[in-house]
Amino acid sequence: MQTDATHIKAARFFWIVLFVYAALGLINLDLIPIPWLDEAACLEPAVLWQRTGHLVSKAWPTPGTEDIFLSYPPGIVFLHKVTLSVFPAEVFWVRLPFLILHCSALLLLYQTLKKTGLDIRWVMLLVLYFLFDKVVFEISRSGRSEVIEVFFLSLWFFIQYHLNNKNGYKFLLLGLCSGVLLLTHLKEWPVVAVLFIWVSMEQRSVKTMCMHLVGLLILPVLYMWFIDFRIGELYRQLFTHSMEHSAGTDILHNIYNYFIGRFYPVYKEQPWFPLLHLFITWVSLRQLKTNWRRNLPAAVWIFAGLVWMFMLGPYYRYFLPMYVIGMFIAATLLIEKKIAFPNLRKWYWLPIAFMMLWPFISRHLLAFVQRPERDPEKALVYLEKQVPKRGKILLYGNEIGLYYAAKNANVDFTHVTSPDHFQFNEYDSIFYLTDMQLGELQLRSSYKPEQYSLPPWAYRLGKGGTFANMNMYFISNEAEWKKVAKPFYGWN
């Protein structure tokens, strides 16, 4: 009776925490962070698609994107296109689907881990660890593809654990999830390969395999049809971009970055992460040695991890889908070893809990304090007053410019790192939005919202970024344009 009451309390605690997490996520959805490069990169093609009716991009530096945008798998751009067709082009509405997908993935994981037979207290702890991880929280509403990947990977395991194979439709749905993963990011391809091999080994029925293949291939084939089967152009754009984002061509360099170089920002705030990563890898190898068919997550972790390590050397943000896999590996270990739930009232849990919660708490606190200077709508009102209403305008730099361009057909936007497809004589006016001080350029104005004076350590700990002191410079001639853009593009 006491055990049942304990489990009820654990479940209730999980739902309360999830509600607070989602509520704060909604309240500060357009404030944490302010619009940034990764968010705007995949939004810009959707904005131009909405405006022109064609899937193109001028802000991506890859050659050919001004004709057709194929430099990134289409999943996230298609999601943005749906959002822009229903909601206004505002930061809140663009990010809302990502927060919904993120919280939905948490619910799927919670329900699926319960289905494994794991003690609900362990289920709660695993999902809450995932919830408050530095990387997970940073990405949860950031407009990156990992949110979509985590949702469909969680959905894949939910279907596997919850649905019966009635007339083969379970494996049709599993195939559809895998097909979406293929179209979301290249790093999911080795994950899907392991999932497909496992289904092929487990289900030898011709009918089942045909239904799984249909589910797996239908969306990629429809995408190929959508782009008129321009496979050569797809290869050139997609793999040019992906090679630019790998750690390097040297395998030893990739291995270093996989474990240390690109994960160092995580280690500073959560120093146990490398030990946890190595521990899950060790557990995965032991589970594979026992029976790989019964330990599918371990097979995904090892195979996909090796591909990522040797070929990608991924940034810590890329690694988020592996957290989902790691939760199932940990759950299997806890069940097999019958590990007792720890006493969380011991003193040594307090510093761990504080370190886990600090990224979440500090960022939300800073968002409340800095609300006036982070508010994107106030920054857009400022741009509305400063940007000319007539003529063809290019906004360069701060990503709030993309949201302004999305509402004004005479305005284009490009990131500070991507001036490649833009020429000075195409525009009546070019404005550079930056927080840098550039005395050689003509300053049109500077954005000065209400600000609180905070000590420097508050910004470092809270990772604060605001629109305050955003300068708007007028680029008056081609020499100035080339000088500003030259650090990011090889103009002479």
C-alpha positions in Angstrom: 0.0 0.0 0.0 2.9 2.3 0.9 4.6 1.4 -2.4 1.5 2.3 -4.4 1.2 5.6 -2.6 4.9 6.3 -3.3 4.4 5.6 -7.0 1.3 7.8 -7.1 3.3 10.7 -5.5 6.1 10.1 -8.1 3.7 10.3 -11.0 2.0 13.3 -9.6 5.3 15.1 -9.1 6.3 14.4 -12.7 3.0 15.9 -14.0 3.4 19.0 -11.9 7.0 19.5 -13.0 6.0 19.0 -16.7 3.2 21.5 -16.3 5.5 24.1 -14.8 8.1 23.4 -17.5 5.6 23.8 -20.3 4.0 26.9 -18.7 7.3 28.7 -18.3 8.2 27.6 -21.8 5.1 29.4 -23.2 5.6 32.5 -21.1 9.2 33.0 -22.2 8.9 31.3 -25.6 9.9 34.3 -27.6 12.6 35.5 -25.1 14.9 32.5 -24.6 16.8 32.9 -26.8 16.3 36.0 -28.9 16.3 35.0 -32.7 19.6 33.4 -33.6 21.5 32.0 -36.6 20.4 28.3 -36.4 16.8 29.2 -36.0 16.8 31.7 -38.9 18.8 29.4 -41.2 15.9 27.0 -41.8 13.2 29.6 -41.4 14.5 31.8 -44.2 13.8 29.2 -47.0 10.3 28.8 -45.6 9.7 32.6 -45.6 10.8 32.8 -49.3 8.7 29.8 -50.1 5.7 31.5 -48.5 6.5 34.7 -50.4 7.4 33.3 -53.9 5.8 29.9 -54.1 9.2 28.3 -54.7 11.5 26.5 -52.3 14.6 28.7 -52.6 17.1 30.4 -50.3 19.3 33.5 -50.8 20.7 33.5 -47.3 22.4 30.0 -47.5 25.9 30.3 -49.0 25.8 27.0 -50.9 25.8 27.4 -54.7 22.4 26.8 -56.3 20.1 27.6 -53.4 18.8 30.7 -55.1 17.4 28.3 -57.8 16.2 25.5 -55.4 17.0 24.9 -51.7 18.5 21.5 -51.2 21.2 22.2 -48.7 19.4 20.8 -45.7 17.0 17.9 -45.3 13.4 19.3 -45.8 11.7 18.2 -42.6 12.2 21.4 -40.6 11.5 23.7 -43.6 8.3 21.9 -44.3 7.2 22.3 -40.7 8.0 26.1 -40.9 6.0 26.3 -44.1 3.0 24.8 -42.4 3.4 27.2 -39.5 3.7 30.3 -41.7 0.6 29.2 -43.6 -1.5 29.1 -40.4 0.1 31.6 -38.0 1.7 35.0 -38.3 5.5 35.1 -38.9 6.3 36.0 -35.3 8.9 34.4 -33.0 6.3 33.0 -30.6 4.3 31.2 -33.3 7.3 29.9 -35.2 8.6 28.4 -32.0 5.3 27.0 -30.7 5.3 23.8 -32.7 8.8 23.0 -31.4 7.7 23.4 -27.8 4.6 21.2 -28.5 6.7 18.5 -30.1 9.2 18.6 -27.3 6.6 18.2 -24.5 4.8 15.6 -26.6 8.1 13.6 -26.9 8.4 13.8 -23.1 5.0 12.3 -22.7 5.7 9.5 -25.2 9.0 8.7 -23.4 7.2 8.6 -20.0 4.5 6.3 -21.2 6.9 4.0 -23.1 9.4 3.7 -20.2 6.5 2.7 -18.0 5.6 0.0 -20.5 9.1 -1.6 -20.1 8.1 -2.5 -16.5 10.5 -0.1 -14.9 9.6 1.3 -11.5 7.7 4.5 -12.1 10.0 6.4 -9.8 12.9 5.5 -12.1 10.8 6.5 -15.1 10.1 9.9 -13.5 13.8 10.4 -12.7 15.0 9.4 -16.1 12.6 11.7 -17.9 13.2 14.6 -15.5 17.0 14.2 -16.0 16.3 14.4 -19.8 14.0 17.4 -19.3 16.5 19.5 -17.4 19.6 18.6 -19.2 21.5 21.7 -20.4 21.4 20.6 -24.1 17.8 19.5 -24.0 16.5 22.7 -22.4 18.6 24.9 -24.8 17.1 23.2 -27.9 13.6 22.5 -26.7 12.1 25.5 -28.5 15.1 26.7 -30.5 13.9 25.9 -34.0 16.5 23.2 -34.5 15.8 19.9 -36.2 16.8 17.9 -33.1 13.4 18.6 -31.6 11.7 16.9 -34.6 14.2 14.0 -34.4 13.5 13.4 -30.7 9.8 13.5 -31.2 9.7 10.9 -34.1 12.4 8.7 -32.4 10.3 8.7 -29.2 7.2 8.0 -31.3 9.0 5.1 -33.0 9.6 3.4 -29.6 6.1 4.3 -28.4 4.6 2.4 -31.4 7.0 -0.5 -30.9 6.0 -0.9 -27.2 2.3 -0.1 -27.4 0.8 -1.3 -30.7 0.1 -4.8 -31.7 1.0 -5.9 -35.3 -2.6 -5.9 -36.5 -2.5 -6.5 -40.3 1.0 -5.1 -40.4 0.0 -1.6 -39.8 2.4 -1.3 -36.8 5.3 -1.7 -39.1 3.8 0.7 -41.6 3.8 3.4 -38.9 7.3 2.5 -37.8 8.4 2.9 -41.4 6.7 6.3 -41.6 8.5 7.5 -38.5 11.8 6.3 -40.0 11.0 8.1 -43.2 10.5 11.4 -41.4 13.8 10.9 -39.6 15.5 10.4 -43.0 14.1 13.7 -44.1 15.0 15.6 -40.9 18.8 15.2 -40.6 21.6 13.2 -42.2 22.8 12.1 -38.8 19.6 10.1 -38.4 20.5 7.9 -41.4 22.7 5.4 -39.4 20.0 5.3 -36.7 17.3 4.4 -39.3 19.7 1.8 -40.8 19.9 0.0 -37.4 16.1 0.3 -36.9 15.5 -1.2 -40.4 17.9 -4.1 -40.0 16.2 -4.9 -36.6 12.7 -4.9 -38.2 14.0 -7.1 -41.0 15.5 -9.6 -38.6 12.4 -9.6 -36.3 9.7 -9.7 -39.0 10.3 -12.1 -41.8 6.8 -11.9 -43.2 6.9 -10.6 -46.8 3.7 -8.6 -46.2 5.0 -7.0 -43.0 8.3 -6.1 -44.7 6.5 -4.6 -47.7 4.4 -2.4 -45.5 7.4 -1.3 -43.6 9.2 -0.5 -46.8 6.2 1.5 -48.1 6.1 3.5 -44.9 9.9 4.1 -45.0 10.1 5.2 -48.6 6.9 7.0 -49.3 7.9 10.3 -47.9 11.4 10.3 -49.4 10.0 9.4 -52.8 7.4 12.2 -52.5 10.2 14.6 -51.7 12.1 13.4 -54.7 9.0 14.0 -56.8 8.6 17.4 -55.3 12.1 18.5 -56.3 11.7 16.9 -59.8 14.2 14.1 -59.0 17.2 16.6 -59.2 19.4 14.0 -57.4 22.7 15.4 -58.6 21.9 18.9 -57.4 20.6 17.4 -54.1 23.9 15.5 -53.6 26.0 18.6 -54.3 24.1 20.9 -52.0 23.3 18.5 -49.2 26.8 17.0 -48.8 28.6 20.2 -49.4 26.8 21.7 -46.4 27.2 18.6 -44.2 31.0 18.4 -44.8 31.2 22.1 -43.7 29.7 21.0 -40.4 31.8 18.0 -39.7 34.7 18.5 -37.3 37.3 17.7 -40.0 38.6 15.1 -42.4 41.1 13.7 -39.9 39.6 10.8 -38.0 41.7 11.5 -34.8 40.5 15.1 -34.9 36.9 13.9 -35.2 37.3 11.5 -32.2 38.8 14.3 -30.1 35.9 16.6 -30.9 33.4 13.8 -30.3 34.5 13.3 -26.7 36.0 16.7 -25.8 36.3 19.6 -28.3 32.7 20.1 -29.2 31.3 19.0 -25.9 33.3 21.2 -23.6 30.5 23.7 -23.1 28.4 20.9 -21.6 31.2 19.7 -19.3 31.5 23.2 -17.8 27.9 23.1 -16.5 27.4 19.3 -16.1 30.9 17.8 -15.5 29.5 14.3 -15.1 28.4 14.1 -18.7 31.6 12.4 -20.1 31.5 9.8 -17.4 27.9 9.1 -18.1 28.6 8.9 -21.9 31.3 6.4 -21.3 29.2 4.4 -18.9 26.3 4.1 -21.3 28.7 3.1 -24.0 30.1 0.3 -21.7 26.6 -0.9 -20.8 25.6 -0.9 -24.5 28.6 -3.1 -25.4 27.6 -5.6 -22.6 24.0 -5.6 -23.7 25.0 -6.2 -27.3 27.2 -9.1 -26.3 24.3 -10.7 -24.4 21.6 -10.4 -27.2 21.5 -7.6 -29.7 18.0 -8.4 -30.9 16.7 -7.8 -27.4 18.8 -4.6 -27.0 18.0 -2.5 -30.0 18.8 0.8 -28.3 22.3 -0.5 -27.5 22.8 -1.4 -31.2 21.7 2.1 -32.2 24.0 3.8 -29.7 27.1 1.8 -30.8 26.6 1.8 -34.5 25.2 5.4 -34.9 27.7 6.6 -32.4 30.7 5.2 -34.3 29.4 6.8 -37.6 29.0 10.1 -35.9 32.4 9.9 -34.2 34.4 9.0 -37.3 32.5 11.1 -39.9 30.9 14.0 -38.1 32.6 14.8 -34.7 29.2 16.3 -33.8 28.5 19.4 -31.8 26.9 18.7 -28.5 23.6 20.0 -29.9 23.6 17.3 -32.5 23.7 14.6 -29.8 20.3 15.2 -28.4 18.5 12.2 -30.2 21.1 9.9 -28.6 19.8 10.9 -25.2 16.5 9.2 -26.0 18.4 6.0 -26.9 20.5 6.3 -23.7 17.3 6.4 -21.6 16.2 3.0 -22.9 19.7 1.5 -22.4 19.6 2.8 -18.8 16.1 1.4 -18.3 17.2 -2.0 -19.4 20.1 -2.0 -17.0 17.9 -0.9 -14.1 15.4 -3.7 -14.8 18.0 -6.4 -15.3 20.1 -5.5 -12.3 17.0 -4.7 -10.1 18.7 -1.6 -8.9 16.9 0.0 -6.1 15.6 3.6 -6.3 18.0 5.9 -4.5 17.2 8.0 -1.4 17.1 11.5 -3.0 17.0 13.1 0.5 20.7 12.4 1.0 22.8 15.6 1.1 24.9 14.7 -1.9 21.9 14.9 -4.2 21.5 18.7 -3.5 24.6 19.9 -5.5 23.7 17.6 -8.4 20.1 18.8 -8.4 21.3 22.4 -8.3 23.7 21.9 -11.2 20.9 20.2 -13.2 18.4 22.9 -12.6 20.7 25.9 -12.9 20.6 26.3 -16.7 16.8 26.2 -16.6 16.4 28.5 -13.6 19.0 31.1 -14.6 17.8 31.5 -18.1 14.2 31.9 -17.1 15.1 34.4 -14.3 17.1 36.4 -16.8 14.3 36.3 -19.3 11.9 37.8 -16.7 14.4 40.5 -15.7 15.4 41.4 -19.3 11.9 41.1 -20.8 11.8 44.7 -22.2 15.2 44.3 -24.0 14.5 40.8 -25.3 11.0 41.5 -26.6 11.1 40.8 -30.3 7.9 42.8 -31.0 9.4 45.9 -29.6 12.5 45.4 -31.7 10.3 45.0 -34.7 8.5 48.2 -33.9 11.9 49.9 -33.8 12.7 48.5 -37.3 9.3 49.6 -38.6 10.3 53.2 -37.7 13.8 53.0 -39.2 13.6 50.9 -42.3 12.3 52.8 -45.4 8.9 51.8 -46.7 9.8 52.2 -50.3 12.6 50.7 -52.4 14.3 47.3 -52.2 15.9 46.8 -48.8 18.5 44.3 -47.5 18.8 43.8 -43.8 22.1 42.1 -42.9 23.1 40.7 -39.5 20.9 40.3 -36.5 18.3 37.6 -37.1 15.4 39.8 -36.0 15.8 41.2 -39.5 14.4 38.0 -40.9 11.1 38.4 -39.0 10.8 41.9 -40.3 11.5 40.8 -43.8 8.9 38.1 -43.5 6.2 40.8 -43.1 7.5 43.2 -45.7 7.8 42.0 -49.3 10.3 44.7 -50.3 12.8 43.6 -47.7 15.3 40.7 -47.9 17.5 39.4 -45.1 20.7 37.5 -44.9 22.8 36.3 -42.0 26.1 37.9 -41.1 27.9 34.8 -42.2 26.1 34.5 -45.6 26.4 37.5 -48.0 27.3 35.2 -51.0 24.1 35.7 -53.1 23.7 39.4 -52.6 25.1 42.3 -54.6 25.2 45.9 -53.6 23.6 47.2 -56.8 20.5 44.9 -56.3 19.2 47.1 -53.5 18.2 50.7 -52.9 19.4 50.5 -49.3 21.4 48.0 -47.3 21.4 48.1 -43.5 23.8 46.3 -41.1 22.2 45.3 -37.8 25.0 44.5 -35.2 26.0 45.2 -31.7 29.5 46.1 -32.8 30.8 49.7 -32.9 31.9 50.5 -36.5 33.1 54.1 -36.7 33.8 53.8 -40.4 30.1 53.3 -41.2 27.2 55.7 -41.1 25.1 55.0 -38.0 21.5 55.4 -38.7 20.3 54.7 -35.2 20.8 52.5 -32.1 18.1 50.5 -30.4 17.8 51.6 -26.7 15.0 49.7 -24.9 14.5 49.8 -21.2 17.4 47.9 -19.5 18.3 46.8 -16.0 21.9 47.2 -15.0 23.1 43.7 -14.2 26.6 42.6 -13.1 28.7 40.8 -15.8 28.6 37.5 -13.9 24.8 37.5 -14.3 25.1 37.5 -18.1 27.8 34.8 -18.1 25.8 32.5 -15.8 22.5 33.2 -17.5 23.7 33.2 -21.1 21.9 36.5 -21.7 21.5 37.9 -25.2 19.3 40.9 -25.9 18.5 43.4 -28.6 19.7 46.3 -26.5 22.3 48.5 -28.2 21.7 46.9 -31.6 23.2 49.4 -34.1 21.7 50.0 -37.5 24.4 51.1 -40.0 23.7 52.4 -43.5 25.9 50.8 -46.2 26.4 53.7 -48.6 28.6 52.2 -51.3 29.9 48.9 -52.6 33.3 49.3 -51.0 31.7 49.4 -47.6 29.5 46.4 -48.4 32.5 44.3 -49.4 34.5 45.4 -46.4 31.7 44.5 -44.0 31.0 41.1 -45.7 34.6 40.1 -46.5 35.4 38.3 -43.2 32.6 35.8 -44.2 33.1 35.7 -48.0 36.2 35.7 -50.2 35.7 39.0 -52.0 38.8 40.8 -53.2 
